[in-house]
Amino acid sequence: MKARVSTYDTLLQEHGKLLIPLADLCSLYLGVSYRVARRHYNEGKLRLPIIAMGEGQKAPLFVHLEDLAKYIDANRSKC
């Protein structure tokens, strides 16, 4: 019997880093454009923990790989 690969391991293999720019994830994992995701973040409506690297509205936003894996797994369990 094959061992099941975790969501975290799959994402790490795909992205190769622990912090992923929010812009890279929007359409694939959130189903919205970066502009909409950024607006949801500013309004506190994004259900995914976001890391702002700096201060101000133009600070780049990132998602930690572990948080993304948990988000995907939680949504999968709702199906």
Secondary structure by P-SEA (a helix, b strand, c coil): ccccccaaaaaaaacccccccccccccccccccaaaaaaaaaaccccbbbbbcccccccbbbbbaaaaaaaaaaaaaac
